[in-house]
């Protein structure tokens, strides 16, 4: 598992145990007291003891790392906080105590979701490309329009196209 994770927990022993386990699996791991790696795919947020502090941390992490998959670590008796965490943007949850197989499966699923989102275009980008393709199609350049829609626009745009020359006469200067 080649990825980067951040562990946020007030329980130092738990965080260090998790760090060692994830590093054994080949992940780069930082603890919340260390500097956060720039490309963090997974954040494990321990909210078992901190309750509402965990929610404010979740919102802060979501603002700083919007692309990261955020996994809550919670207690079984803390369902309202689980619901609030999911509504605030957590992607998954682990209920403590959990085994290493459950942890590995949860992290693998989160990495899969993260990788799937990489390279996806926003609706605004897709709309812009559709408008550009429509313009080329309207001009009769159907191959170029299809290339734009297929994401091959850079290599298939006509290179021999000349810039249009302005053949209109110059405007007379404004006189009062």
Secondary structure as UniProt FT lines:
FT   STRAND          4..8
FT   HELIX           12..24
FT   TURN            25..26
FT   STRAND          28..31
FT   TURN            32..33
FT   STRAND          42..46
FT   TURN            48..51
FT   HELIX           52..64
FT   TURN            66..67
FT   STRAND          69..75
FT   TURN            76..77
FT   HELIX           79..87
FT   TURN            88..89
FT   STRAND          92..96
FT   HELIX           100..117
FT   TURN            118..119
FT   HELIX           123..138
FT   TURN            139..140
FT   HELIX           142..149
FT   TURN            150..151
FT   HELIX           153..156
//
